[in-house]
């Protein structure tokens, strides 16, 4: 039987979600995730294979947060803040 693949925990999933939302590169994200078995960071290919939902959702969530803030400013009449 071959070596076991990387298995992310929830903390790592949340971290990738946040980093993707901050528009970090996949290389930067991969450097921040450590495989506890090897005690080394994962590579970009592993990141893309294991975290595709988090990478995509992180970017979408950031856009959603921006839209929410924009709408809140408009509703509050804070025109200088949105121009």
FITOR-252562 format. One record per atom (N, C-alpha, C, O, CB): residue number from 1; x, z, y. Coordinates in Angstrom, 1 decimal, m for minus. Glycine has a CB too. Example, Ala and Ser with C-alpha at 12.3 -4.5 7.8 and 13.67 -1.06 7.14 Angstrom:
<seq = 1	xx = 13.2	zz = 7.8	yy = m5.7>
<seq = 1	xx = 12.3	zz = 7.8	yy = m4.5>
<seq = 1	xx = 13.2	zz = 7.8	yy = m3.3>
<seq = 1	xx = 14.2	zz = 8.5	yy = m3.3>
<seq = 1	xx = 11.3	zz = 9.0	yy = m4.5>
<seq = 2	xx = 12.8	zz = 7.1	yy = m2.2>
<seq = 2	xx = 13.7	zz = 7.1	yy = m1.1>
<seq = 2	xx = 12.9	zz = 7.9	yy = 0.0>
<seq = 2	xx = 13.4	zz = 8.0	yy = 1.1>
<seq = 2	xx = 14.1	zz = 5.7	yy = m0.6>
END
This chain:
<seq = 1	xx = 0.8	zz = 0.0	yy = m1.2>
<seq = 1	xx = 0.0	zz = 0.0	yy = 0.0>
<seq = 1	xx = 0.9	zz = 0.0	yy = 1.2>
<seq = 1	xx = 1.9	zz = 0.7	yy = 1.3>
<seq = 1	xx = m1.0	zz = 1.2	yy = 0.0>
<seq = 2	xx = 0.5	zz = m0.8	yy = 2.3>
<seq = 2	xx = 1.3	zz = m1.0	yy = 3.5>
<seq = 2	xx = 1.1	zz = 0.2	yy = 4.4>
<seq = 2	xx = 0.4	zz = 1.1	yy = 4.2>
<seq = 2	xx = 1.0	zz = m2.2	yy = 4.2>
<seq = 3	xx = 1.9	zz = 0.2	yy = 5.5>
<seq = 3	xx = 1.8	zz = 1.2	yy = 6.5>
<seq = 3	xx = 0.4	zz = 1.2	yy = 7.2>
<seq = 3	xx = m0.2	zz = 0.2	yy = 7.4>
<seq = 3	xx = 2.9	zz = 1.1	yy = 7.6>
<seq = 4	xx = 0.0	zz = 2.4	yy = 7.6>
<seq = 4	xx = m1.3	zz = 2.6	yy = 8.2>
<seq = 4	xx = m1.2	zz = 2.1	yy = 9.6>
<seq = 4	xx = m0.2	zz = 2.3	yy = 10.3>
<seq = 4	xx = m1.8	zz = 4.1	yy = 8.2>
<seq = 5	xx = m2.3	zz = 1.4	yy = 10.1>
<seq = 5	xx = m2.3	zz = 0.9	yy = 11.5>
<seq = 5	xx = m2.6	zz = 2.0	yy = 12.5>
<seq = 5	xx = m2.9	zz = 3.2	yy = 12.2>
<seq = 5	xx = m3.3	zz = m0.1	yy = 11.6>
<seq = 6	xx = m2.4	zz = 1.7	yy = 13.8>
<seq = 6	xx = m2.6	zz = 2.6	yy = 14.9>
<seq = 6	xx = m4.1	zz = 3.0	yy = 14.9>
<seq = 6	xx = m5.0	zz = 2.1	yy = 14.9>
<seq = 6	xx = m2.2	zz = 2.0	yy = 16.2>
<seq = 7	xx = m4.4	zz = 4.3	yy = 15.0>
<seq = 7	xx = m5.8	zz = 4.8	yy = 15.1>
<seq = 7	xx = m5.9	zz = 5.6	yy = 16.4>
<seq = 7	xx = m5.4	zz = 6.7	yy = 16.5>
<seq = 7	xx = m6.1	zz = 5.7	yy = 13.9>
<seq = 8	xx = m6.5	zz = 5.0	yy = 17.4>
<seq = 8	xx = m6.6	zz = 5.7	yy = 18.7>
<seq = 8	xx = m7.6	zz = 6.9	yy = 18.7>
<seq = 8	xx = m8.6	zz = 6.9	yy = 17.9>
<seq = 8	xx = m7.0	zz = 4.8	yy = 19.8>
<seq = 9	xx = m7.3	zz = 7.9	yy = 19.5>
<seq = 9	xx = m8.3	zz = 9.0	yy = 19.6>
<seq = 9	xx = m9.1	zz = 8.8	yy = 20.9>
<seq = 9	xx = m8.9	zz = 7.9	yy = 21.6>
<seq = 9	xx = m7.5	zz = 10.4	yy = 19.6>
<seq = 10	xx = m10.1	zz = 9.6	yy = 21.1>
<seq = 10	xx = m11.0	zz = 9.5	yy = 22.2>
<seq = 10	xx = m10.3	zz = 9.6	yy = 23.6>
<seq = 10	xx = m10.6	zz = 8.9	yy = 24.5>
<seq = 10	xx = m12.1	zz = 10.5	yy = 22.2>
<seq = 11	xx = m9.3	zz = 10.5	yy = 23.6>
<seq = 11	xx = m8.5	zz = 10.6	yy = 24.9>
<seq = 11	xx = m7.8	zz = 9.3	yy = 25.2>
<seq = 11	xx = m7.8	zz = 8.9	yy = 26.4>
<seq = 11	xx = m7.5	zz = 11.8	yy = 24.7>
<seq = 12	xx = m7.2	zz = 8.7	yy = 24.2>
<seq = 12	xx = m6.5	zz = 7.4	yy = 24.5>
<seq = 12	xx = m7.5	zz = 6.3	yy = 24.9>
<seq = 12	xx = m7.2	zz = 5.5	yy = 25.8>
<seq = 12	xx = m5.8	zz = 7.0	yy = 23.2>
<seq = 13	xx = m8.7	zz = 6.3	yy = 24.3>
<seq = 13	xx = m9.7	zz = 5.3	yy = 24.7>
<seq = 13	xx = m10.1	zz = 5.5	yy = 26.1>
<seq = 13	xx = m10.3	zz = 4.6	yy = 26.9>
<seq = 13	xx = m10.9	zz = 5.5	yy = 23.7>
<seq = 14	xx = m10.4	zz = 6.8	yy = 26.5>
<seq = 14	xx = m10.7	zz = 7.1	yy = 27.9>
<seq = 14	xx = m9.6	zz = 6.7	yy = 28.8>
<seq = 14	xx = m9.9	zz = 6.2	yy = 29.9>
<seq = 14	xx = m11.1	zz = 8.6	yy = 28.0>
<seq = 15	xx = m8.4	zz = 7.0	yy = 28.5>
<seq = 15	xx = m7.2	zz = 6.6	yy = 29.3>
<seq = 15	xx = m7.2	zz = 5.1	yy = 29.5>
<seq = 15	xx = m6.9	zz = 4.7	yy = 30.7>
<seq = 15	xx = m5.9	zz = 7.1	yy = 28.7>
<seq = 16	xx = m7.3	zz = 4.3	yy = 28.5>
<seq = 16	xx = m7.3	zz = 2.9	yy = 28.6>
<seq = 16	xx = m8.4	zz = 2.4	yy = 29.5>
<seq = 16	xx = m8.3	zz = 1.5	yy = 30.3>
<seq = 16	xx = m7.3	zz = 2.2	yy = 27.2>
<seq = 17	xx = m9.6	zz = 3.0	yy = 29.3>
<seq = 17	xx = m10.8	zz = 2.6	yy = 30.1>
<seq = 17	xx = m10.4	zz = 2.9	yy = 31.6>
<seq = 17	xx = m10.7	zz = 2.0	yy = 32.5>
<seq = 17	xx = m12.0	zz = 3.5	yy = 29.7>
<seq = 18	xx = m9.8	zz = 4.0	yy = 31.9>
<seq = 18	xx = m9.5	zz = 4.3	yy = 33.3>
<seq = 18	xx = m8.4	zz = 3.4	yy = 33.8>
<seq = 18	xx = m8.5	zz = 2.9	yy = 35.0>
<seq = 18	xx = m9.0	zz = 5.8	yy = 33.4>
<seq = 19	xx = m7.4	zz = 3.2	yy = 33.0>
<seq = 19	xx = m6.3	zz = 2.3	yy = 33.5>
<seq = 19	xx = m6.8	zz = 0.9	yy = 33.7>
<seq = 19	xx = m6.3	zz = 0.2	yy = 34.7>
<seq = 19	xx = m5.1	zz = 2.3	yy = 32.4>
<seq = 20	xx = m7.6	zz = 0.4	yy = 32.9>
<seq = 20	xx = m8.2	zz = m1.0	yy = 33.1>
<seq = 20	xx = m9.0	zz = m1.0	yy = 34.3>
<seq = 20	xx = m8.9	zz = m2.0	yy = 35.1>
<seq = 20	xx = m9.1	zz = m1.4	yy = 31.9>
<seq = 21	xx = m9.7	zz = 0.0	yy = 34.6>
<seq = 21	xx = m10.5	zz = 0.1	yy = 35.9>
<seq = 21	xx = m9.6	zz = 0.1	yy = 37.1>
<seq = 21	xx = m10.0	zz = m0.3	yy = 38.2>
<seq = 21	xx = m11.4	zz = 1.3	yy = 35.9>
<seq = 22	xx = m8.4	zz = 0.7	yy = 36.9>
<seq = 22	xx = m7.4	zz = 0.7	yy = 38.0>
<seq = 22	xx = m6.6	zz = m0.6	yy = 38.1>
<seq = 22	xx = m5.7	zz = m0.7	yy = 38.9>
<seq = 22	xx = m6.5	zz = 1.9	yy = 37.9>
<seq = 23	xx = m7.0	zz = m1.6	yy = 37.3>
<seq = 23	xx = m6.4	zz = m2.9	yy = 37.3>
<seq = 23	xx = m4.9	zz = m2.8	yy = 36.9>
<seq = 23	xx = m4.1	zz = m3.6	yy = 37.4>
<seq = 23	xx = m6.5	zz = m3.5	yy = 38.6>
<seq = 24	xx = m4.5	zz = m1.9	yy = 36.0>
<seq = 24	xx = m3.1	zz = m1.9	yy = 35.5>
<seq = 24	xx = m3.0	zz = m3.1	yy = 34.6>
<seq = 24	xx = m4.0	zz = m3.5	yy = 34.0>
<seq = 24	xx = m2.8	zz = m0.5	yy = 34.8>
<seq = 25	xx = m1.8	zz = m3.5	yy = 34.4>
<seq = 25	xx = m1.5	zz = m4.6	yy = 33.5>
<seq = 25	xx = m1.6	zz = m4.1	yy = 32.1>
<seq = 25	xx = m1.5	zz = m2.9	yy = 31.8>
<seq = 25	xx = m0.1	zz = m5.3	yy = 33.8>
<seq = 26	xx = m1.8	zz = m5.0	yy = 31.1>
<seq = 26	xx = m1.8	zz = m4.6	yy = 29.7>
<seq = 26	xx = m0.5	zz = m4.1	yy = 29.3>
<seq = 26	xx = m0.4	zz = m3.2	yy = 28.5>
<seq = 26	xx = m2.3	zz = m5.7	yy = 28.8>
<seq = 27	xx = 0.6	zz = m4.6	yy = 29.9>
<seq = 27	xx = 1.9	zz = m4.1	yy = 29.5>
<seq = 27	xx = 2.1	zz = m2.6	yy = 30.0>
<seq = 27	xx = 2.6	zz = m1.8	yy = 29.3>
<seq = 27	xx = 3.0	zz = m4.9	yy = 30.2>
<seq = 28	xx = 1.6	zz = m2.3	yy = 31.2>
<seq = 28	xx = 1.6	zz = m0.9	yy = 31.7>
<seq = 28	xx = 0.7	zz = 0.0	yy = 30.9>
<seq = 28	xx = 1.1	zz = 1.1	yy = 30.6>
<seq = 28	xx = 1.1	zz = m0.9	yy = 33.2>
<seq = 29	xx = m0.4	zz = m0.5	yy = 30.5>
<seq = 29	xx = m1.3	zz = 0.3	yy = 29.7>
<seq = 29	xx = m0.7	zz = 0.6	yy = 28.3>
<seq = 29	xx = m0.7	zz = 1.8	yy = 27.9>
<seq = 29	xx = m2.7	zz = m0.4	yy = 29.5>
<seq = 30	xx = m0.1	zz = m0.4	yy = 27.7>
<seq = 30	xx = 0.6	zz = m0.2	yy = 26.4>
<seq = 30	xx = 1.7	zz = 0.9	yy = 26.5>
<seq = 30	xx = 1.9	zz = 1.6	yy = 25.5>
<seq = 30	xx = 1.1	zz = m1.5	yy = 25.9>
<seq = 31	xx = 2.4	zz = 0.9	yy = 27.6>
<seq = 31	xx = 3.5	zz = 1.8	yy = 27.7>
<seq = 31	xx = 3.0	zz = 3.3	yy = 27.8>
<seq = 31	xx = 3.7	zz = 4.2	yy = 27.5>
<seq = 31	xx = 4.3	zz = 1.5	yy = 29.0>
<seq = 32	xx = 1.7	zz = 3.4	yy = 28.3>
<seq = 32	xx = 1.2	zz = 4.8	yy = 28.4>
<seq = 32	xx = 0.6	zz = 5.3	yy = 27.2>
<seq = 32	xx = 0.2	zz = 6.5	yy = 27.1>
<seq = 32	xx = 0.2	zz = 4.8	yy = 29.5>
<seq = 33	xx = 0.4	zz = 4.5	yy = 26.2>
<seq = 33	xx = m0.3	zz = 4.9	yy = 24.9>
<seq = 33	xx = 0.8	zz = 5.1	yy = 23.8>
<seq = 33	xx = 1.5	zz = 4.2	yy = 23.5>
<seq = 33	xx = m1.3	zz = 3.9	yy = 24.5>
<seq = 34	xx = 0.9	zz = 6.3	yy = 23.3>
<seq = 34	xx = 1.9	zz = 6.6	yy = 22.3>
<seq = 34	xx = 1.2	zz = 6.8	yy = 20.9>
<seq = 34	xx = 0.2	zz = 7.5	yy = 20.8>
<seq = 34	xx = 2.7	zz = 7.9	yy = 22.6>
<seq = 35	xx = 1.8	zz = 6.1	yy = 19.9>
<seq = 35	xx = 1.3	zz = 6.3	yy = 18.5>
<seq = 35	xx = 1.9	zz = 7.5	yy = 18.0>
<seq = 35	xx = 3.1	zz = 7.7	yy = 17.9>
<seq = 35	xx = 1.7	zz = 5.0	yy = 17.6>
<seq = 36	xx = 1.1	zz = 8.5	yy = 17.6>
<seq = 36	xx = 1.6	zz = 9.8	yy = 17.1>
<seq = 36	xx = 2.4	zz = 9.7	yy = 15.8>
<seq = 36	xx = 3.2	zz = 10.5	yy = 15.6>
<seq = 36	xx = 0.5	zz = 10.8	yy = 17.0>
<seq = 37	xx = 2.1	zz = 8.7	yy = 15.1>
<seq = 37	xx = 2.9	zz = 8.5	yy = 13.8>
<seq = 37	xx = 4.3	zz = 8.1	yy = 14.1>
<seq = 37	xx = 5.2	zz = 8.6	yy = 13.4>
<seq = 37	xx = 2.2	zz = 7.4	yy = 12.9>
<seq = 38	xx = 4.5	zz = 7.2	yy = 15.0>
<seq = 38	xx = 5.8	zz = 6.7	yy = 15.3>
<seq = 38	xx = 6.5	zz = 7.4	yy = 16.5>
<seq = 38	xx = 7.7	zz = 7.3	yy = 16.7>
<seq = 38	xx = 5.8	zz = 5.2	yy = 15.5>
<seq = 39	xx = 5.7	zz = 8.0	yy = 17.3>
<seq = 39	xx = 6.1	zz = 8.6	yy = 18.6>
<seq = 39	xx = 6.7	zz = 7.6	yy = 19.5>
<seq = 39	xx = 7.6	zz = 7.9	yy = 20.4>
<seq = 39	xx = 7.2	zz = 9.7	yy = 18.3>
<seq = 40	xx = 6.2	zz = 6.4	yy = 19.4>
<seq = 40	xx = 6.6	zz = 5.3	yy = 20.3>
<seq = 40	xx = 5.4	zz = 4.7	yy = 21.0>
<seq = 40	xx = 4.3	zz = 4.8	yy = 20.4>
<seq = 40	xx = 7.4	zz = 4.2	yy = 19.6>
<seq = 41	xx = 5.6	zz = 4.1	yy = 22.1>
<seq = 41	xx = 4.4	zz = 3.5	yy = 22.7>
<seq = 41	xx = 4.0	zz = 2.2	yy = 21.9>
<seq = 41	xx = 4.8	zz = 1.7	yy = 21.2>
<seq = 41	xx = 4.7	zz = 3.0	yy = 24.2>
<seq = 42	xx = 2.7	zz = 1.9	yy = 22.1>
<seq = 42	xx = 2.2	zz = 0.7	yy = 21.3>
<seq = 42	xx = 2.6	zz = m0.6	yy = 22.1>
<seq = 42	xx = 3.0	zz = m0.5	yy = 23.3>
<seq = 42	xx = 0.7	zz = 0.8	yy = 21.2>
<seq = 43	xx = 2.5	zz = m1.7	yy = 21.5>
<seq = 43	xx = 2.8	zz = m2.9	yy = 22.2>
<seq = 43	xx = 1.6	zz = m3.6	yy = 22.7>
<seq = 43	xx = 0.4	zz = m3.1	yy = 22.4>
<seq = 43	xx = 3.6	zz = m3.9	yy = 21.2>
<seq = 44	xx = 1.7	zz = m4.6	yy = 23.5>
<seq = 44	xx = 0.6	zz = m5.2	yy = 24.2>
<seq = 44	xx = m0.4	zz = m5.8	yy = 23.1>
<seq = 44	xx = m1.6	zz = m5.8	yy = 23.3>
<seq = 44	xx = 1.1	zz = m6.3	yy = 25.1>
<seq = 45	xx = 0.1	zz = m6.4	yy = 22.1>
<seq = 45	xx = m0.8	zz = m7.0	yy = 21.0>
<seq = 45	xx = m1.6	zz = m5.9	yy = 20.4>
<seq = 45	xx = m2.8	zz = m6.1	yy = 20.1>
<seq = 45	xx = 0.1	zz = m7.7	yy = 20.0>
<seq = 46	xx = m1.1	zz = m4.7	yy = 20.1>
<seq = 46	xx = m1.8	zz = m3.6	yy = 19.5>
<seq = 46	xx = m2.9	zz = m3.2	yy = 20.5>
<seq = 46	xx = m4.0	zz = m2.9	yy = 20.2>
<seq = 46	xx = m0.9	zz = m2.5	yy = 19.1>
<seq = 47	xx = m2.5	zz = m3.0	yy = 21.8>
<seq = 47	xx = m3.5	zz = m2.6	yy = 22.8>
<seq = 47	xx = m4.7	zz = m3.6	yy = 22.8>
<seq = 47	xx = m5.8	zz = m3.1	yy = 22.8>
<seq = 47	xx = m2.8	zz = m2.6	yy = 24.2>
<seq = 48	xx = m4.4	zz = m4.9	yy = 22.9>
<seq = 48	xx = m5.5	zz = m5.9	yy = 22.9>
<seq = 48	xx = m6.3	zz = m5.8	yy = 21.7>
<seq = 48	xx = m7.5	zz = m6.0	yy = 21.7>
<seq = 48	xx = m4.9	zz = m7.3	yy = 23.1>
<seq = 49	xx = m5.7	zz = m5.6	yy = 20.5>
<seq = 49	xx = m6.5	zz = m5.6	yy = 19.3>
<seq = 49	xx = m7.3	zz = m4.3	yy = 19.1>
<seq = 49	xx = m8.4	zz = m4.4	yy = 18.6>
<seq = 49	xx = m5.5	zz = m5.6	yy = 18.1>
<seq = 50	xx = m6.8	zz = m3.2	yy = 19.6>
<seq = 50	xx = m7.5	zz = m1.9	yy = 19.3>
<seq = 50	xx = m8.4	zz = m1.5	yy = 20.5>
<seq = 50	xx = m9.4	zz = m0.8	yy = 20.2>
<seq = 50	xx = m6.4	zz = m0.8	yy = 19.1>
<seq = 51	xx = m8.1	zz = m1.9	yy = 21.7>
<seq = 51	xx = m8.9	zz = m1.5	yy = 22.8>
<seq = 51	xx = m9.7	zz = m2.6	yy = 23.6>
<seq = 51	xx = m9.8	zz = m2.5	yy = 24.8>
<seq = 51	xx = m8.0	zz = m0.8	yy = 23.8>
<seq = 52	xx = m10.2	zz = m3.6	yy = 22.9>
<seq = 52	xx = m10.8	zz = m4.7	yy = 23.7>
<seq = 52	xx = m12.0	zz = m4.3	yy = 24.5>
<seq = 52	xx = m12.2	zz = m4.8	yy = 25.7>
<seq = 52	xx = m11.2	zz = m5.9	yy = 22.8>
<seq = 53	xx = m12.8	zz = m3.4	yy = 24.0>
<seq = 53	xx = m14.0	zz = m3.0	yy = 24.7>
<seq = 53	xx = m13.6	zz = m2.1	yy = 25.9>
<seq = 53	xx = m14.2	zz = m2.3	yy = 27.0>
<seq = 53	xx = m14.9	zz = m2.1	yy = 23.8>
<seq = 54	xx = m12.6	zz = m1.3	yy = 25.8>
<seq = 54	xx = m12.2	zz = m0.4	yy = 26.9>
<seq = 54	xx = m11.6	zz = m1.3	yy = 28.0>
<seq = 54	xx = m11.8	zz = m1.0	yy = 29.2>
<seq = 54	xx = m11.2	zz = 0.6	yy = 26.4>
<seq = 55	xx = m10.8	zz = m2.3	yy = 27.7>
<seq = 55	xx = m10.2	zz = m3.1	yy = 28.7>
<seq = 55	xx = m11.3	zz = m3.9	yy = 29.5>
<seq = 55	xx = m11.2	zz = m3.9	yy = 30.7>
<seq = 55	xx = m9.2	zz = m4.1	yy = 28.0>
<seq = 56	xx = m12.2	zz = m4.4	yy = 28.8>
<seq = 56	xx = m13.3	zz = m5.2	yy = 29.4>
<seq = 56	xx = m14.2	zz = m4.2	yy = 30.2>
<seq = 56	xx = m14.6	zz = m4.5	yy = 31.4>
<seq = 56	xx = m14.1	zz = m6.0	yy = 28.4>
<seq = 57	xx = m14.6	zz = m3.1	yy = 29.6>
<seq = 57	xx = m15.6	zz = m2.2	yy = 30.3>
<seq = 57	xx = m14.9	zz = m1.5	yy = 31.5>
<seq = 57	xx = m15.6	zz = m1.2	yy = 32.5>
<seq = 57	xx = m16.0	zz = m1.1	yy = 29.3>
<seq = 58	xx = m13.6	zz = m1.2	yy = 31.4>
<seq = 58	xx = m13.0	zz = m0.6	yy = 32.6>
<seq = 58	xx = m13.0	zz = m1.4	yy = 33.8>
<seq = 58	xx = m13.3	zz = m0.9	yy = 34.9>
<seq = 58	xx = m11.5	zz = m0.3	yy = 32.2>
<seq = 59	xx = m12.8	zz = m2.7	yy = 33.7>
<seq = 59	xx = m12.9	zz = m3.6	yy = 34.8>
<seq = 59	xx = m14.3	zz = m3.6	yy = 35.4>
<seq = 59	xx = m14.5	zz = m3.6	yy = 36.6>
<seq = 59	xx = m12.4	zz = m5.0	yy = 34.5>
<seq = 60	xx = m15.3	zz = m3.7	yy = 34.5>
<seq = 60	xx = m16.7	zz = m3.8	yy = 34.9>
<seq = 60	xx = m17.1	zz = m2.5	yy = 35.6>
<seq = 60	xx = m17.9	zz = m2.5	yy = 36.6>
<seq = 60	xx = m17.6	zz = m4.1	yy = 33.7>
<seq = 61	xx = m16.7	zz = m1.4	yy = 35.0>
<seq = 61	xx = m17.1	zz = m0.1	yy = 35.6>
<seq = 61	xx = m16.5	zz = 0.1	yy = 37.0>
<seq = 61	xx = m17.2	zz = 0.6	yy = 37.9>
<seq = 61	xx = m16.6	zz = 1.1	yy = 34.7>
<seq = 62	xx = m15.3	zz = m0.4	yy = 37.3>
<seq = 62	xx = m14.8	zz = m0.3	yy = 38.6>
<seq = 62	xx = m15.6	zz = m1.1	yy = 39.6>
<seq = 62	xx = m15.9	zz = m0.7	yy = 40.7>
<seq = 62	xx = m13.3	zz = m0.8	yy = 38.6>
<seq = 63	xx = m16.0	zz = m2.3	yy = 39.2>
<seq = 63	xx = m16.8	zz = m3.2	yy = 40.1>
<seq = 63	xx = m18.1	zz = m2.5	yy = 40.3>
<seq = 63	xx = m18.7	zz = m2.5	yy = 41.4>
<seq = 63	xx = m17.0	zz = m4.5	yy = 39.4>
<seq = 64	xx = m18.7	zz = m1.9	yy = 39.3>
<seq = 64	xx = m20.0	zz = m1.1	yy = 39.4>
<seq = 64	xx = m19.9	zz = 0.0	yy = 40.4>
<seq = 64	xx = m20.8	zz = 0.3	yy = 41.2>
<seq = 64	xx = m20.4	zz = m0.6	yy = 38.1>
<seq = 65	xx = m18.8	zz = 0.7	yy = 40.4>
<seq = 65	xx = m18.5	zz = 1.9	yy = 41.3>
<seq = 65	xx = m18.4	zz = 1.4	yy = 42.7>
<seq = 65	xx = m19.0	zz = 2.0	yy = 43.6>
<seq = 65	xx = m17.3	zz = 2.6	yy = 40.9>
<seq = 66	xx = m17.7	zz = 0.3	yy = 42.9>
<seq = 66	xx = m17.6	zz = m0.3	yy = 44.2>
<seq = 66	xx = m19.0	zz = m0.7	yy = 44.8>
<seq = 66	xx = m19.3	zz = m0.5	yy = 45.9>
<seq = 66	xx = m16.7	zz = m1.5	yy = 44.2>
<seq = 67	xx = m19.8	zz = m1.4	yy = 43.9>
<seq = 67	xx = m21.1	zz = m1.8	yy = 44.3>
<seq = 67	xx = m22.0	zz = m0.6	yy = 44.7>
<seq = 67	xx = m22.7	zz = m0.6	yy = 45.7>
<seq = 67	xx = m21.8	zz = m2.6	yy = 43.2>
<seq = 68	xx = m21.9	zz = 0.5	yy = 43.9>
<seq = 68	xx = m22.7	zz = 1.7	yy = 44.2>
<seq = 68	xx = m22.3	zz = 2.3	yy = 45.6>
<seq = 68	xx = m23.2	zz = 2.7	yy = 46.3>
<seq = 68	xx = m22.5	zz = 2.8	yy = 43.1>
<seq = 69	xx = m21.0	zz = 2.3	yy = 45.8>
<seq = 69	xx = m20.6	zz = 2.9	yy = 47.1>
<seq = 69	xx = m21.0	zz = 2.0	yy = 48.3>
<seq = 69	xx = m21.4	zz = 2.5	yy = 49.3>
<seq = 69	xx = m19.0	zz = 3.0	yy = 47.2>
<seq = 70	xx = m21.0	zz = 0.7	yy = 48.1>
<seq = 70	xx = m21.4	zz = m0.3	yy = 49.1>
<seq = 70	xx = m22.9	zz = m0.1	yy = 49.4>
<seq = 70	xx = m23.3	zz = 0.0	yy = 50.6>
<seq = 70	xx = m21.1	zz = m1.7	yy = 48.7>
<seq = 71	xx = m23.7	zz = 0.0	yy = 48.4>
<seq = 71	xx = m25.1	zz = 0.2	yy = 48.6>
<seq = 71	xx = m25.4	zz = 1.5	yy = 49.3>
<seq = 71	xx = m26.3	zz = 1.6	yy = 50.1>
<seq = 71	xx = m25.9	zz = 0.2	yy = 47.2>
<seq = 72	xx = m24.7	zz = 2.6	yy = 48.9>
<seq = 72	xx = m24.9	zz = 3.9	yy = 49.5>
<seq = 72	xx = m24.5	zz = 3.8	yy = 51.0>
<seq = 72	xx = m25.3	zz = 4.4	yy = 51.8>
<seq = 72	xx = m24.0	zz = 5.0	yy = 48.8>
<seq = 73	xx = m23.5	zz = 3.1	yy = 51.4>
<seq = 73	xx = m23.1	zz = 3.0	yy = 52.8>
<seq = 73	xx = m24.2	zz = 2.2	yy = 53.5>
<seq = 73	xx = m24.5	zz = 2.6	yy = 54.7>
<seq = 73	xx = m21.7	zz = 2.3	yy = 52.9>
<seq = 74	xx = m24.7	zz = 1.1	yy = 53.0>
<seq = 74	xx = m25.7	zz = 0.4	yy = 53.6>
<seq = 74	xx = m27.0	zz = 1.2	yy = 53.8>
<seq = 74	xx = m27.5	zz = 1.2	yy = 54.9>
<seq = 74	xx = m26.1	zz = m0.9	yy = 52.8>
<seq = 75	xx = m27.4	zz = 1.9	yy = 52.8>
<seq = 75	xx = m28.6	zz = 2.8	yy = 52.9>
<seq = 75	xx = m28.4	zz = 3.9	yy = 53.9>
<seq = 75	xx = m29.4	zz = 4.3	yy = 54.6>
<seq = 75	xx = m28.9	zz = 3.4	yy = 51.6>
<seq = 76	xx = m27.2	zz = 4.4	yy = 54.1>
<seq = 76	xx = m26.9	zz = 5.4	yy = 55.1>
<seq = 76	xx = m26.7	zz = 4.9	yy = 56.5>
<seq = 76	xx = m26.6	zz = 5.6	yy = 57.4>
<seq = 76	xx = m25.6	zz = 6.2	yy = 54.7>
<seq = 77	xx = m26.7	zz = 3.6	yy = 56.6>
<seq = 77	xx = m26.5	zz = 3.0	yy = 57.9>
<seq = 77	xx = m25.1	zz = 3.0	yy = 58.4>
<seq = 77	xx = m24.9	zz = 2.9	yy = 59.6>
<seq = 77	xx = m27.4	zz = 3.6	yy = 58.9>
<seq = 78	xx = m24.2	zz = 3.2	yy = 57.6>
<seq = 78	xx = m22.8	zz = 3.3	yy = 57.9>
<seq = 78	xx = m22.1	zz = 1.9	yy = 58.0>
<seq = 78	xx = m21.3	zz = 1.6	yy = 57.2>
<seq = 78	xx = m22.0	zz = 4.2	yy = 56.8>
<seq = 79	xx = m22.6	zz = 1.2	yy = 59.0>
<seq = 79	xx = m22.1	zz = m0.2	yy = 59.2>
<seq = 79	xx = m20.6	zz = m0.3	yy = 59.4>
<seq = 79	xx = m20.0	zz = m1.2	yy = 58.8>
<seq = 79	xx = m22.9	zz = m0.9	yy = 60.3>
<seq = 80	xx = m20.0	zz = 0.5	yy = 60.3>
<seq = 80	xx = m18.6	zz = 0.3	yy = 60.5>
<seq = 80	xx = m17.8	zz = 0.4	yy = 59.1>
<seq = 80	xx = m16.7	zz = m0.2	yy = 59.0>
<seq = 80	xx = m18.1	zz = 1.3	yy = 61.5>
<seq = 81	xx = m18.2	zz = 1.3	yy = 58.2>
<seq = 81	xx = m17.5	zz = 1.5	yy = 57.0>
<seq = 81	xx = m17.6	zz = 0.3	yy = 56.1>
<seq = 81	xx = m16.8	zz = 0.2	yy = 55.1>
<seq = 81	xx = m18.0	zz = 2.7	yy = 56.3>
<seq = 82	xx = m18.6	zz = m0.6	yy = 56.3>
<seq = 82	xx = m18.8	zz = m1.7	yy = 55.3>
<seq = 82	xx = m18.4	zz = m3.1	yy = 55.9>
<seq = 82	xx = m18.5	zz = m4.1	yy = 55.3>
<seq = 82	xx = m20.2	zz = m1.8	yy = 54.8>
<seq = 83	xx = m18.0	zz = m3.1	yy = 57.2>
<seq = 83	xx = m17.6	zz = m4.3	yy = 57.8>
<seq = 83	xx = m16.2	zz = m4.7	yy = 57.6>
<seq = 83	xx = m15.7	zz = m5.7	yy = 58.0>
<seq = 83	xx = m17.9	zz = m4.3	yy = 59.3>
END
